[in-house]
């Protein structure tokens, strides 16, 4: 079954849009993980040590105070959203409508 997302993204989005789109993608199960060194330590969602529902719960509790933005380490035009809440560190970005997780860890 192919899942279609109901949103499209502009080049740059702020916290509220990023949060909404990330939650929608997580709920639909349409997200990816960027391959990187120490992925099983830095991305507990990828490793299976944290569930999608747990990540949704963490992101739902975040507000603008928990959010910062950085440029991607290799693609400067890509905005990386960083959430820090309750000891959790979550980094994600979008390419078009595709959600990629860089980090999900404590």
N, C-alpha and C positions, 0 to 999 in steps of 0.2 A: 504494500500500500504506500503510495506517495503522499506525503503530508505537505500541504501548501500553507505557507505563512500568510497572514492577512496584512502584513505590513511591508513597506519598502522604506529604505533609509536614504537620507541625504548624505552628503559627504561627511558632515560632522554633526553629532548630536550631543546634547547635554545629559546630565544625570537622569532626569525624569524619564526621558525617552529611552535611554540606554537600559535603565532598570526595567521599564515596561517591556521592551523588546526581549531582554534577556529572560525575564520571567515567562513570557509567552513561548520562547524557543525551548526553555527547559520543560515547561508543561507539555509541549508537543513532542519532546524528545528529539528535536532537530538542532543539534549542536555538535561541535567537533573540539578536538584537543590539539593544540600545537605541539608537535614533536620537539622535545628539548632534552637537554641533559637532566638527569635526576627527576624524570617525569613522575616516577612513582612516589617520590618524596614531596615534590613541589605541587603535584596535582592529585590530591586524594580522591577526587571524583573519577578521574581516569583509572586510578588504581583500584577503585571499588571500595575504598575505606570509608567513604561518605556517599550517601544516596542523593539522587536528584532532589528528592523531597527536602532533605536537610539543607541543600544549597539554596533551594527556593525559600525556605524559612529564613535563612540568614539574609538573603538579598531583600526579602520583604521587610525586614526590620531596619534596613539601612535608609538613611536620609542623606541630604546633601553634605552634612558634616562628616559623614563616613566615606565620602567620595573624593578622589583626586583623578587627574588625567595626566598621562604621559604620552610621548610619541613611542611608537613601536621601536624596538632596538635595531631592526634591520630595514623597516619600511617607515620612514619618518612621516609620511602622509597619513598613516593609520593611527588613530587615537586609541590608546589603551585605557580602559576604565579600571580603576583600582578601588576596591571596597575594603575597609578595615572595620570590623565590628565584632565585639565579644571575643577578641583574640584571633579571629579568622582573617585571612588575607586572600582576597579573590581578585584575580586579574583576568580581564576578558576584553575582546575587541570584536568588531564586525568588519567583514569584507562583503560589501553589498548587504544582503540580508542574512548572510551566514555568520553565526556566532561561534567564536573560537575562545576556548579557555586556555590561558597560559599557566595560571596557578590557582589552586584551591587548597589551602593548608592553614594550620595553626602555627 
